[in-house]
Amino acid sequence: MTKCNTRNKFFQADLFPSLKRRKIKVDFDGGNVSSDGGLLLLKQVDRKIKLLSRMTSVMKKYDNRQQKKVTHNLHSMLVQRIYGIACGYDDLNDHHELRHDIAWQTAADRVDDLASVPTLCRFENSSARAMSMELMDLMIDVFMESFENTPNEIMLDFDNTNDAIHGNQEGKFFHGYYDEYCFLPLYVFCGEKLVTAFLQPSDEDGAKHAGAILKIITERLREKWPKVKIVYRGDSGFARRRHLYWCERNNVDYIVGMAKNNRLKAKIVELMCDAEDQHVKTGETVKLYRSFEYAASSWNNRKRKVIGKAEFSQFGENPRFILTTLDGDPKELYERMYCIRGEMENRIKEQKLGLFSDRTSAHKWWANQFRILLSAYAYVLFERMRNIALKGTDMAKAQVGTIRLKLLKIGAVIKRNTRSICFSLSSSCPCQNLFWRVAETFAPG
């Protein structure tokens, strides 16, 4: 049978127009050329904080393979998955070719082919509950280690996001609000730092496990910092009676949203009238605040502090309420303490859009929890790079997608022999100074 030469076919088809009578020829025959020269930076950050090595130590206890027959160790497969997510490869199938890339082999401390797609699939599906819980504990450890000095206050932001179902998976349920089959993973952030990520089914209250997770995090924080002030923050979905009681019993402050009702609206009727009068006079949006005590029947008529916002704009009135144990000016507490929690939504978007945390397409529940954690650990690498090496630069607030594009996706010609592995990065890279800055910051020693 005649063997079809696709390269000649492409050349003859003139797929790319000539440039000044010079014919443009394209083929994938460049040899050892990688589009991921910045993998070395990820490896530098990882080695400095010992992230993947500690993950490997946790997972070894649950590795049931016959070790004498093992070709691909846990560390190298974690490199493939976590570095792969960081570099924009959300699908296991991408590693069918990447496993031959010398840049990837170097990042995984190997000089031969990395794990195949079926091996990586088995690797993910071998995960179980106990292992996932330990990896979540490790993430809390990494979070605490990110502080150079003892913090005075830790503000813990809790929030959910929808994660669309990809097929007939374990834990599949339809959610009426999102109008689709989905999961409801729970994220906990402290500023830009990710504390933990926990997969939840959508048939449960999105805040159901928030109390247990808050308790675990609080106990771990106070083991290290007994006097640290801890604040629990979330939207009205996290203003659950049990959570509030637990916080009050365990000296944890809270500032959470409250769903509005007629009794609450009645508390700020006069304030809303004042806001409307000012809006009529100025034509601008007016926001007025006041605090008051409120006792809901579900609280056994226990009084708690509520801050009401009377907002009036061209769209009419817009009353809002928050519940808190914090002292201070109502306006400051609402705008400076509560509204800042909206920044957490940008961090969740980074998880979903930049690090593909919504690719929970495995059939098994704990395999999908493991995938959530892989994306979370990839975020930790970016967060450490951003807040340590890129601090004070133009990319100090850059999203993970921007950092990936400018510092990881760098073309490199690689030459490997018995004495050295030479990465010849693109001379036209516009972020060479930043590259060296990150490399030097996380250099060994």
N, C-alpha and C positions, 0 to 999 in steps of 0.2 A: 504494500500500500504506500502511495506517495505521501511523504511527510510534509505537512503544510508549514511553510515558513511565514509566520505572521509578521515578522519584522519587515521583510521585503514588501509584504502587502501594504504595510503602513507607509513605507517610503514611496511606493508607487502611487498610493492614493493621494499624496500631497495633502495630508491632513492639516499641516501648518504652512501658512503662506511664506514665501521666500522674503528675505530682507536684503535689498540691494543686490539682487542676483545670487545671493548666497542661500542655498537650499538648507532648510531647517530639518534635521533628522532627530527623531526622538525614540528612545527605547530604554528599557529597564536593564541595562547591561553595564552599569557603572561600577559594579563590584562592591567593595566594602565602603559604601557611603551610607550614612545614617542621617535621618532628619531629626534625631533626638540627641544632639550633642550635649544639651544641657542636663542630661541624666546624671552627669557627674556632680552637679550642684545638689540634686536630690539626695544623692549618696552621701555628700558632705554633711548635709543637715541631719540625715538619718543617723549617721555614725556619731555625730556630736551628742544627740539626745538619746541614742541607743534605743530607738523606737522599734524597728523590725526585729532586732535581736531579742528584745524582751517579749515581743509577741511570739516569737519562735519558742522561747522558753515556756510560755504558757501553753502553747499548742502541742508541745512534745508529749505532754502527759496524756493527750487524747489521740495521739497518732498510733493507730492499731496496725499499721503496715509492718510486714516482716523486714526489719531494718537492713538485713544482709542483702536483700533483693531491691532495696530502694535506690533509684537512680537520681531522682530529683528531690532534694531536701526541702523542708518547709520554708526555710529562709529564701531560697531562690524563687519558689513559687509565690511567696508574699511580695517579693520584688516585682515579679511579673504583673501581679494584680494591682498592687498599690501604686507603684510607679506608672503602670499602664494607665490607670485611671487619672493620675496626675498629668500625664502627657496627652490625655484626650482620647484614649482607646477604651471605649466603654464596653466593647464586646469581646468575649473570649475568642471569637474567630480571628480577631486581629493578630493574635499570637501565633497563628499558623505560619506566618512569615516572620514576625518579629523575633521568634525564637532563634532565628539564624543570624540576627543582627549582632555584630560584635559589640556595639555600644551597650546593648541589653545584657549580653553575656558578661561584660566587664562590670556592669552595675550589680549583677548577681554573683560576682566573685567566681565566675566559671570561664572556661575557655572552650566549651563545647556547647552543643545545642541545648536550649532550655526546654521546659516541659511543653508537651503538645496540648492541644485544645481538650481532648478527652481526659488527659491527666489533670488539667486544671479544673475541669468540670467535676471530676471525682473529688478533688481537693475541697471544693466549695460544699459539695453535698455531704461530706463527712462531718460537717460541723454539727454541734449539739448544744443543748441548753447550757450545760455547765461551762463549756468552753466560752460561749458567748458572754456569760455573766462575768467570767474572769477577765475577758478582754475589755469589758466595760469598766471593771474595777481598775484595770491598768490605765485606761484613758483618764480616770480621775486622778491617778498618781501623776501622770504626765501633765495634767492641768495644774496641779499643785506645784510641781517642779518648775513651771514656767514663771513663777514669781521669784524675783531675786531677793526681795525683802518680805517680811511678814506683812500682809495687807491688813488695813484697818477694817475694811468692809468688803464683803463679797455679795454682789447683786446677781442672783440666779434668775435668768429669764427662761420661762417654760412656754413652749408653743408646739402646735401640731401642724402638719401639712398633709395634703392628700397625695397618695401614691397609687396611680392607676394600676389595676390588675392587668396582667398580660395573657392570662389564660385560666384554666381550671386549677387554681393553686390552693394550697392549704390556707385556711383563714379567709377565703373569698366571701365577701358580703357586699351588698349594694348599699350605697350611702345616698340618702335622699337629697341632702343639701348639695353635694357635688354631682349628683345625677349620674353616677357611674359606680362600677365595682372598683373598690380601692382598699388600700391599707391607710392607717392614720399614724405614721411614725411620730414619736415624741422627741423633740430636741431640747436640750438644756445648754444655754450659752451663758458666759460671763463676759460681757463686752464682745470682743472678737474671738474669744477663746471658747472652743467647744468643750463642754464638760462630759456629755454623754449623748447617745442616740439610741432610741429603743423602739422597735417595731411593734405596732399594735393593730389589731383587726378593727374594721370600721363599724362593727355591730356593737361596740362598747363605747361608753363615754370617753371622749378623748383625754379627759383628765383623770381617768380611773387609776392609773398607775403613777400619777404624778406625786401623790403623797408618799408612796413607798420609795420612789426614787429620791425625793427630797430628803427623806429620812436617812437613806444610805449616804448621800452626798454630805449632809450635815454632820453625820457621825465621823466620816472620814476627814472632813475639814477640821473639826474640833479636836481630833486626835493629834493633829499637827499644830493647829493654832487655837488653843482653848479659849482665847478671848476675842476671836474675830467676830465681827458683827455680820450676820447673814440676813439677807433680805430676799424674800420670795416674791417674784413679780410675774404677772401674767394677765391675760385678758379675762373677760367675765366668765369664760368657760372654766377657769381655774379657781373661781371663788367658791369652792366647795366647802360645806360646813365642816366636814372632817379635817380638811386641810387647815382651815382657820383655827380650829380648836387645837390641833397638833402644834401649830406655830406658836400659839399663845402659851401652851404648856411647856414648850422647849426653848423659849426665849429666841424665837426667830421672828423677825419683823416681816410684814407683808404689805404690798401695794398692788391691788388687783382691780380689774374692772368689775362693774356691777350692771346687771341688766336693768333697764329703767322700767318703772311701773308708776301707777297713778299716785301712790303714796309718796314716792320719791319726788315726782314732779311737783306735788303740792308743796314740798319743802322749799322750792326755789321759784314759786309763782311770782313773787314780788321782784326777785332778781331778774327774772326773764322779762318782766314789764320794763324794768330799767334798761335792760339791754336793747329791747325793741325801740324805746324812746331815743336812745343814743344812736341807733342805726338810722332811724328816720331823719335825725338831724345831720348826721355825717355821711350817710350813704355807704359806710364801711362796715365790715364784719366786726361785731362787738362780742367779746368774751368776758364774762364776769364769773367770779368764783366765791363760794362760801363753804364752810365746813359745818357739820351738824351731827348730832347723834341719831342713830337709827336702830331699831330693834325689829328684826324680821321674825315672824312666827316660827320659821324653821330653825332659828337660833335659840329657841325657848325664851324669846323676848329679851335676849341678852343685847345690851346696847354696844354698838361699835361706831367708830368714827367714819363718816362718809364725807367726801368732797363732791359738791355738785358744780357743774359748769353750765352756765346759762349762755348759750351762744345764739346770736340772731344775725342772719345775713339776708342777702337777696332771695335766698331759697326758703326763708322762714326760720322758725325756731329749731334748735338742735340741742336738746338737753343731754348731758352725759354725766356719769357718776363713777367714782372709784371708791374703794374701801381700803383703809390703811391703818396701821398702828404707828406710823411715823409722825413726828412733830414737825411743825413748820408752817410757813405761809401757804394757804390753799393753792394759790396760783403757781408758786414755785414747785410744790409737790406734784401738781398735775402736769405742768409743762416740762419741768426739769428732771423729774423723777419717773413719772409714768409714761409720758409720750415717747421718751427715748427708747422704750422697748420696741418701737417700730423698726429700729435699726436691725433687730434680730431677724426680721423678715428678709433683709438683704443677705444675711448669712445663710439662711435656709435656701434662698435662691442660688447662692453659690454652690451649696450642696447638690441641688437638683439639676441646675443648668450647667454648672461648671464641672461637677464631679460625679454626675450621673447616679446619685443615690436612689433615684426612682427606677433604676434598672433591676428591680426585684422580680425577675422573671423565672426564678427557679421554682420547681414544684413544691419542695419542702419548705416549711415555715422557718426553721433555723438556718437553712442555707440563705434565705432572704435576709434574715437578721445579720448574718455574717457579711453579706454584701453591703448592708447599711454601714456596718463597722469598717469595712474596707474603704469606703468613700470617706468616712469620718476620719480615719487615720491619714488618708491622703490630704485631707484638709489641714490636719495638724502640721504636716510638713510645710505646707504653704504658709500657715499662720506664723510658725516659728521663723521662716525665712522673711516674711513681711515685717514682723515686729522687732526683729533683731538686726538682720543685715540691711534691710531696705528702709529702716527708720531714718527719717530726715531727708529722704530722697523723693523724687517725683512719683515714685511707685509705692510710697508708704501706705497709701490707701487703695492701691490697685486691686481689682478683683482677681480671682485665681485664673480666669481666662486670659487676662492681660499678662500676668506673670508667666503663664505657660507660653504664650505667643512670643514674648520678648526674651525670655531667659532659658526656656527648655527646648523650644522648636528651632534649634540652630543646626544648619547643615554641617556635616563633618565627614571628612575623608579619614578612614581609620586604617592604620597599618599595624599589624600585630606579628611579632616574631618571638623568638625564645628569650630575648632580652628586654623588650619593651612593648608597650601598646601606645601608639602615637595617635592622638586626636588632632587633626588639622581642621580647626573650625573656620567657618566662612569669614573671609577678610572683610566682607561688607556688612557684618553684623552691627546694627546700630547701637547695641547696648553692651559693648565690650567692657566699659568701665564698671557697669553694674555687675556683670558676670564675675569680674575679678574681685569686686567688693564682697560678693556673697561667698566666693571660694575662700578668700582670706579670713572672713569672719568665722567660718565653720571649719577651718583647717585644723588638723590634729595638733595636740599640744596645748 
